């Protein structure tokens, strides 16, 4: 196993006005920042609008490609919208191929209902199976997301359980990222 830190790209998967994804992502990046085995980059979809025509030569696609290609792993902070993922997130995913291949993918999800975004994660698991990515079994989930904000409007999840869920998922993500990075160094992956 390698000793180099795992480069994880956290993708903030919502662009809607009034979105809660930035606050959830900020909490999660705080979790990654406590680990010496991770280096974290954040890609917010608001800052990286993708072309709907999937033009792989579009400047926005070209500009983001090296960030995604350099990643050893990804974590998607994603809300559940109508039992699925946000359209702009699907467009981002569809604009790339090799960048996702043979890399682990983790999920932080939330929703207004008790389901808490698990249907969005199940949707993402199906999508990433097409890229030969490894989806982490355990996820960080925030059901009834509005209940995780304090009276001042700050995201304030119950620390013990939420931090433990993030740690478990990140432990799995690091293991898979290191294993896949080591394997690809011995023999490049071709789908």
C-alpha positions as semicolon CSV with decimal commas, in nm:
position;residue;x (nm);y (nm);z (nm)
1;X;0,000;0,000;0,000
2;X;0,113;0,352;-0,082
3;X;0,187;0,617;0,180
4;X;0,096;0,912;-0,043
5;X;-0,229;1,082;0,063
6;X;-0,543;0,999;-0,131
7;X;-0,664;1,288;-0,347
8;X;-1,041;1,306;-0,305
9;X;-1,261;1,541;-0,503
10;X;-1,580;1,640;-0,321
11;X;-1,850;1,732;-0,571
12;X;-2,125;1,964;-0,450
13;X;-2,416;1,826;-0,651
14;X;-2,688;2,091;-0,645
15;X;-2,726;2,425;-0,823
16;X;-3,076;2,528;-0,711
17;X;-3,142;2,861;-0,546
18;X;-3,166;2,809;-0,171
19;X;-2,969;2,486;-0,191
20;X;-2,833;2,328;0,127
21;X;-2,550;2,136;-0,039
22;X;-2,277;2,396;0,036
23;X;-2,341;2,375;0,411
24;X;-2,343;1,994;0,405
25;X;-2,027;1,992;0,191
26;X;-1,855;2,234;0,430
27;X;-1,928;1,997;0,718
28;X;-1,795;1,703;0,519
29;X;-1,478;1,883;0,412
30;X;-1,425;1,951;0,782
31;X;-1,429;1,574;0,832
32;X;-1,175;1,512;0,554
33;X;-0,956;1,791;0,690
34;X;-0,903;1,595;1,011
35;X;-0,729;1,315;0,823
36;X;-0,362;1,303;0,724
37;X;-0,435;1,036;0,461
38;X;-0,649;1,269;0,244
39;X;-0,601;1,576;0,029
40;X;-0,935;1,734;-0,061
41;X;-1,045;1,941;-0,358
42;X;-1,400;2,075;-0,390
43;X;-1,591;2,109;-0,716
44;X;-1,915;2,302;-0,680
45;X;-2,148;2,261;-0,978
46;X;-2,246;2,627;-0,949
47;X;-1,888;2,718;-1,041
48;X;-1,864;2,459;-1,320
49;X;-2,174;2,465;-1,542
50;X;-2,151;2,194;-1,805
51;X;-2,273;2,203;-2,165
52;X;-2,593;2,009;-2,221
53;X;-2,470;1,884;-2,558
54;X;-2,185;1,687;-2,391
55;X;-1,922;1,861;-2,604
56;X;-1,596;1,723;-2,468
57;X;-1,407;2,016;-2,621
58;X;-1,616;2,281;-2,443
59;X;-1,395;2,507;-2,229
60;X;-1,578;2,418;-1,906
61;X;-1,529;2,045;-1,969
62;X;-1,164;2,085;-2,065
63;X;-1,091;2,305;-1,761
64;X;-1,231;2,054;-1,512
65;X;-1,084;1,742;-1,673
66;X;-0,739;1,758;-1,504
67;X;-0,895;1,803;-1,159
68;X;-1,114;1,494;-1,203
69;X;-0,839;1,292;-1,373
70;X;-0,596;1,359;-1,085
71;X;-0,844;1,235;-0,825
72;X;-0,795;0,898;-0,658
73;X;-1,153;0,906;-0,528
74;X;-1,474;1,107;-0,531
75;X;-1,740;1,196;-0,277
76;X;-2,071;1,335;-0,398
77;X;-2,270;1,564;-0,171
78;X;-2,611;1,517;-0,326
79;X;-2,972;1,595;-0,241
80;X;-3,260;1,380;-0,350
81;X;-3,488;1,562;-0,591
82;X;-3,803;1,374;-0,693
83;X;-3,650;1,035;-0,607
84;X;-3,339;1,100;-0,815
85;X;-3,035;1,321;-0,859
86;X;-3,026;1,682;-0,979
87;X;-3,009;1,724;-1,356
88;X;-2,691;1,936;-1,353
89;X;-2,512;1,660;-1,162
90;X;-2,608;1,401;-1,424
91;X;-2,487;1,637;-1,695
92;X;-2,152;1,677;-1,517
93;X;-2,113;1,301;-1,482
94;X;-2,203;1,240;-1,847
95;X;-1,942;1,489;-1,970
96;X;-1,661;1,259;-1,851
97;X;-1,573;0,891;-1,881
98;X;-1,214;0,785;-1,812
99;X;-1,194;1,030;-1,521
100;X;-1,438;0,813;-1,320
101;X;-1,308;0,470;-1,418
102;X;-1,178;0,229;-1,156
103;X;-1,202;0,482;-0,874
104;X;-1,402;0,463;-0,552
105;X;-1,704;0,685;-0,501
106;X;-1,852;0,788;-0,167
107;X;-2,180;0,960;-0,093
108;X;-2,310;1,222;0,147
109;X;-2,679;1,268;0,095
110;X;-2,978;1,449;0,232
111;X;-3,344;1,506;0,171
112;X;-3,657;1,653;0,321
113;X;-3,811;1,312;0,396
114;X;-3,708;1,022;0,616
115;X;-3,550;0,860;0,308
116;X;-3,282;1,126;0,340
117;X;-3,151;1,095;-0,013
118;X;-3,093;0,721;-0,031
119;X;-3,286;0,699;-0,361
120;X;-3,046;0,954;-0,512
121;X;-2,754;0,742;-0,395
122;X;-2,908;0,429;-0,545
123;X;-2,941;0,621;-0,872
124;X;-2,574;0,721;-0,853
125;X;-2,467;0,364;-0,777
126;X;-2,627;0,249;-1,103
127;X;-2,465;0,530;-1,299
128;X;-2,117;0,470;-1,159
129;X;-2,138;0,095;-1,219
130;X;-2,122;0,187;-1,589
131;X;-1,784;0,351;-1,528
132;X;-1,645;0,051;-1,338
133;X;-1,631;0,267;-1,027
134;X;-1,659;0,119;-0,678
135;X;-1,943;0,269;-0,474
136;X;-1,893;0,271;-0,098
137;X;-2,147;0,063;0,091
138;X;-2,171;0,300;0,386
139;X;-2,279;0,659;0,338
140;X;-2,336;0,973;0,543
141;X;-2,707;1,050;0,535
142;X;-2,917;1,336;0,665
143;X;-3,288;1,254;0,665
144;X;-3,525;1,543;0,725
145;X;-3,237;1,779;0,651
146;X;-3,404;2,091;0,787
147;X;-3,389;1,938;1,135
148;X;-3,008;1,943;1,114
149;X;-2,995;2,323;1,111
150;X;-2,991;2,527;1,429
151;X;-3,212;2,828;1,510
152;X;-2,958;3,064;1,351
153;X;-2,968;2,868;1,024
154;X;-2,629;2,698;1,058
155;X;-2,584;2,333;0,964
156;X;-2,532;2,163;1,301
157;X;-2,575;1,786;1,272
158;X;-2,555;1,560;1,575
159;X;-2,177;1,523;1,593
160;X;-2,117;1,173;1,728
161;X;-2,329;0,970;1,485
162;X;-2,270;1,189;1,180
163;X;-1,895;1,207;1,232
164;X;-1,882;0,829;1,282
165;X;-2,074;0,772;0,957
166;X;-1,835;1,001;0,768
167;X;-1,533;0,827;0,920
168;X;-1,660;0,482;0,828
169;X;-1,724;0,586;0,468
170;X;-1,389;0,763;0,442
171;X;-1,205;0,461;0,586
172;X;-1,361;0,248;0,311
173;X;-1,289;0,511;0,046
174;X;-0,922;0,536;0,144
175;X;-0,881;0,159;0,143
176;X;-1,033;0,124;-0,203
177;X;-0,852;0,427;-0,344
178;X;-0,516;0,296;-0,225
179;X;-0,587;-0,057;-0,349
180;X;-0,700;0,066;-0,691
181;X;-0,414;0,315;-0,723
182;X;-0,165;0,036;-0,644
183;X;-0,330;-0,202;-0,891
184;X;-0,340;0,059;-1,170
185;X;0,030;0,136;-1,113
186;X;0,106;-0,231;-1,183
187;X;-0,132;-0,262;-1,477
188;X;-0,335;0,023;-1,628
189;X;-0,709;-0,026;-1,618
190;X;-0,891;-0,053;-1,951
191;X;-1,267;-0,090;-1,966
